[in-house]
């Protein structure tokens, strides 16, 4: 086994870090859909 053992919380943090470092390779349609969903979610919470 490795020297450093991560619990599930640590593994989630590492995964999140690596996802941020990885360049986004989404096509334009997926990116627009994601932005639209975030906008609608934000708009609902503002009410």
DRENDO-1510 file (C-alpha; in Angstrom, 1 decimal, always signed):
<recs>
REC; n; res; u; v; w
REC; 1; UNK; +0.0; +0.0; +0.0 .
REC; 2; UNK; +1.0; +3.6; -0.5 .
REC; 3; UNK; +2.5; +5.8; +2.2 .
REC; 4; UNK; -0.5; +8.2; +2.2 .
REC; 5; UNK; -4.0; +6.9; +2.5 .
REC; 6; UNK; -7.0; +9.1; +1.7 .
REC; 7; UNK; -10.4; +8.8; +3.1 .
REC; 8; UNK; -13.5; +9.3; +0.9 .
REC; 9; UNK; -13.5; +13.1; +1.7 .
REC; 10; UNK; -9.8; +13.4; +0.6 .
REC; 11; UNK; -10.4; +11.4; -2.5 .
REC; 12; UNK; -13.3; +13.7; -3.5 .
REC; 13; UNK; -11.0; +16.7; -3.0 .
REC; 14; UNK; -8.3; +15.2; -5.2 .
REC; 15; UNK; -10.8; +14.4; -7.9 .
REC; 16; UNK; -12.3; +17.9; -7.8 .
REC; 17; UNK; -8.8; +19.4; -8.1 .
REC; 18; UNK; -7.8; +17.3; -11.1 .
REC; 19; UNK; -11.1; +18.1; -12.8 .
REC; 20; UNK; -10.4; +21.8; -12.5 .
REC; 21; UNK; -6.8; +21.3; -13.8 .
REC; 22; UNK; -8.0; +19.3; -16.8 .
REC; 23; UNK; -8.8; +21.5; -19.9 .
REC; 24; UNK; -12.5; +21.5; -20.7 .
REC; 25; UNK; -13.1; +19.6; -23.9 .
REC; 26; UNK; -16.8; +20.1; -24.4 .
REC; 27; UNK; -18.3; +21.0; -27.7 .
REC; 28; UNK; -20.1; +24.3; -28.1 .
REC; 29; UNK; -23.6; +22.9; -27.7 .
REC; 30; UNK; -22.7; +21.2; -24.4 .
REC; 31; UNK; -21.0; +24.3; -23.1 .
REC; 32; UNK; -24.0; +26.5; -23.9 .
REC; 33; UNK; -26.4; +24.0; -22.3 .
REC; 34; UNK; -24.3; +24.1; -19.1 .
REC; 35; UNK; -24.2; +27.9; -19.0 .
REC; 36; UNK; -28.0; +28.0; -19.6 .
REC; 37; UNK; -28.7; +25.6; -16.7 .
REC; 38; UNK; -26.5; +27.6; -14.3 .
REC; 39; UNK; -28.2; +30.8; -15.4 .
REC; 40; UNK; -31.7; +29.4; -14.8 .
REC; 41; UNK; -30.7; +28.0; -11.4 .
REC; 42; UNK; -29.3; +31.3; -10.4 .
REC; 43; UNK; -32.3; +33.2; -11.6 .
REC; 44; UNK; -34.6; +30.9; -9.6 .
REC; 45; UNK; -32.6; +31.5; -6.4 .
REC; 46; UNK; -32.8; +35.3; -6.9 .
REC; 47; UNK; -36.6; +35.4; -6.7 .
</recs>
